[in-house]
Amino acid sequence: MAYMHRVHSSEIQTGLVPVVSVPSAIPFIVGTAPVNMADGTCNKVKYVQNYAEAVKEFGFVPAKSDASSGLKKYEYSISEFIYSQFQLFGVGPALIVNVLDPATHKSTATTTKVTLDTKNASVTVPETGIILSSITLSSSSGSLTAGTDFLTAFNDNGELVITSLKDQDGDFICPTGTELTFAAEKCDPSKVTTNDIIGGVSTGSDGLEIKKGMELVEDVFPLFGVVPGFILAPGFSDNSTVATIMAAKAVSINEVFRAICLCDVPTNTVKSYTAVSNWKNTNNIVDPAQVLCWPLLQQDGVVYHISTQLAALMARVDGNNSGVPYESPSNKTLSATGMVLADGTEVALSLPNAEHLNSQGVVTGLNFIGGLKAFGNRTACYPSNTDPKDSFIPIRRTMCWISNTIVLTCWQFLDKPLNRRQVQTITNTDQVWLNGLVAREYLIAATIEFREDENPITDLSDGISRFHLKVTPPSPNRDIEFIVEYDPTALSALFS
């Protein structure tokens, strides 16, 4: 060491580092979208923060009248989600995957003739999903060319609008007032199967890995640096295989992060609240990572899956609690005016009916006091598993959120020397954060320890360390009883 004759300084690593903030309620949804209105993106995860961004990426088709039920239903599950998430509840962001491939999931448009009006030289084709590249339009004089003879656009209902261009003399190129022959293909969401939602992993011709469907949840953190809080697939999660795979993905995202999944019971076959439990058990929907919902919701005649609205509702509740998911969504207002089955039959549950569903680990709705509200605190593992960390929705979510936060915060310590300073830095950092959660009553108690009995010398010498956390999130106060007693001794007051 060189001879020194000076005043100088040096730095050491801070013994306490800031905790990484982890959003608790970012939904990851896999479904179908009218991507003919956008760029046709299929099997790519997109991060959107608001309604405008979502519509730009995926298009939007509003709910359409359904003759069989007398209600309005969404053709595309992602359109349902976009409207619920960003319009009804006003929460964001969201991670969205469309699996509808216009090249595969398509059918022939039923419209074969159109007539451009004589005033504006335009016409609306009364169908949604029209694939622009497939359009052919011709008159008695021959074929007409898009971009040269006419323009195409989509109106707010997702319907195609054809407008004639003008020639150099200012006359409309496309004949108006007479029938034109029209042909096209259109997106057909009915051709999307559960296998498309589940997806998979394959190898492309370039040797690179190709992910589809649910498998794309693995790309979320590498691409966007965020951790999903929910996995959902409204319209498909009532399939037992889809629900099982959703749960498997939720508990091991990138093998280190955890989430929950929101599933629905099919109301086209399960038409009574008394039949829900049998369907649940028959289909083995009993995982702590699953939240099961029945029946459907309707908002002024428009149908929504409870799972769709529950994701947005939990995001709203979390937002009111600084992003901490410690409060249950139960007894919180839904954006709905009633509950229905798929065939349009109205469902009116009494309190005992709703309690029966809750006792079987099912979330429902209850119009009792203060309007229609989500009702139920239990995950699908209840009643076979009564462990609070597994069976209560807010506790299960809080445990996931704490785990995700600690993983992200302590990743910076990975591969650093396992010495006393590192042990103290990790424990001090996490304990100070946990103390803050306790002080704000998001947790009742929380401690972190580096225990000698859990860290044998053989593991420490191999670079393996273990830290033991004890946390106690508050349980939802699901049963409040007032004991009222008649006190006859007070009658003595009549004599004084």
Helices and strands as residue ranges (DSSP letters): E 27-31, G 35-37, E 45-48, H 51-58, E 64-66, E 71-73, H 77-82, I 83-88, E 94-98, E 106-108, E 113-115, E 122-128, G 132-134, E 136-139, E 142-144, E 150-154, E 159-164, E 179-183, E 185-187, G 189-191, H 194-198, E 200-203, E 209-212, G 213-219, H 220-224, E 230-232, H 240-250, E 260-264, G 273-275, H 276-282, E 290-293, E 296-299, E 302-305, H 306-319, E 338-340, E 346-347, H 351-359, E 362-367, E 372-375, H 388-391, H 393-410, G 411-413, H 420-439, E 445-449, H 457-461, E 468-472, G 488-495
